[in-house]
Structures are given as C-alpha cells and as structure tokens.
Amino acid sequence: MRIRTGDTVEVISGDDRGKQGKVLSVNPKSQRLIIEGINFMKRHSKPTQQNQQGGIIEREASVQASNVMLVVSGSRTRVGHRLLDTGRKIRVARKTGEDIDS
C-alpha cells in the first residue's frame, strides 16, 4: 500500500470529497484507512463500566484506499517509488518529484 499511518490525505470521491485529514490506521489486507475527521458513523452503545451514560457515539469509519490521494506540500499527488544507493525503497511524489520518506 502506498499510504501509511501519519500521512495527510485528501478524499477524492464520496460524501467527504475535498476534505483532508491525517491517517490514523491502515488495513492493507482490505485496502481500507481510518482518517481523522472523515466519514463519521454513529454507534448506539449500552451503559458500561467505562461509559456510564451510554447513548449515541460518533466515530470515524473506514474509507477505501482508492478514494484518497496523498497530500505533499499542499497539493495532492500520486505516489511512485525510487531505489536509493543503499538498496532502500522510498516513496516519491509524482507531481513534484520530492521524496516523501526521508
């Protein structure tokens, strides 16, 4: 997967199109991401020891990785890869050519 935890991404399709957020978690097997402040869902919860009140809780739901693009230097870009002399593979922004992983 070309997107990692901690990256800033922009949603390119769906109800939250145009919004940006930080990636909180990545599930490479299902190609889904959880992004801060994007795609809220409501869960009804019973009162428990931790949550005495119970009620409706809003939290982020996952988003398909194909519906987001990485944001580098304020603009969204596709992601490429480049091999360093040491043999390490790093991510590169296709639009500007700058290294994402330093």
N, C-alpha and C positions, 0 to 999 in steps of 0.2 A: 504494500500500500504506500502511496506517495505522501500521505498526510499523517502526521504524528501528533501525539499529545503535546499541547502547548502552542501549536501553530495557530495563527489567525486565519480564518477562512471567511468567505462570503458565499451566501446561499444564492444559487443562480436559477432555481426553479422552485415552484410551490408557493404556499401562502406567505412565507417569510422571505421572498425574493428581495435581494438588495441589502439584507441585514448582515452585519458582520459580528463575529464572536470568536472566543477562544475555545479550542478543542479541549474538552475535559477528559474524554476517554475514547479509545478506538477499539473496535472489534474487527480484526482483519478477516476472520472466518466468514462473517456475514456481511462484510463491507459496510458497516454502519458506524456512525460517530455520534457522540453526545456533545453538543455545542452550548456554551454558556449563553443563556438568554434567548435561545431559539427553540421553536417547536414545543411549546408548553402543553402539557396534558394535565387533567385533573383526576386525582385518585381519591376515592372515599375510603376513610380509614376508621376503624373502631377505636375506642379509647384503649390505650395500653399503658404499661408502666412508664415508658418513655414519653408518650403523648397522652396525657391525662384527658385532654379536651376531645380528641378525635376530630372528625369533620372532614372537610374537603381540603386536600393538599395539592398545590400546583408544583410540578417539577418538569424538567426537560425530558423529552422523549428522543429517541434516536432518529438520525437522518441518514439517508442513503449517501454514500461517499460520492456517487456520480452527480449528485445535486449541489455540490460545493466546489469552489475553486480556492486555491491558496492565495493569500494576500501578502505581497512582498513590496516594501517601500511604498505603501499606499495604493497600489494597483493590483488587480487580480491577474494571475498568470498561470500558465501550465507549468508542469514540473518535469524536468529532464534529469539525467544523471551523467556524472563525469567521473572518470577514474583519476585519482591522484598518483603521483610518482611512487608513493608508499604502497599502492595497491588498494587503498581505501576508496570506497564509492561514496560520493557526496551528491546531494540534490542541488540542482541549478535552476534558476528562474529562466524560462524560455524567452520571456519578453525583454528582460534587461541583460541576461547573461550572468548576473551576480550569483555568488554562492549562497545557498540558504543555510547549509550546515557548515559551521566554521570550526 
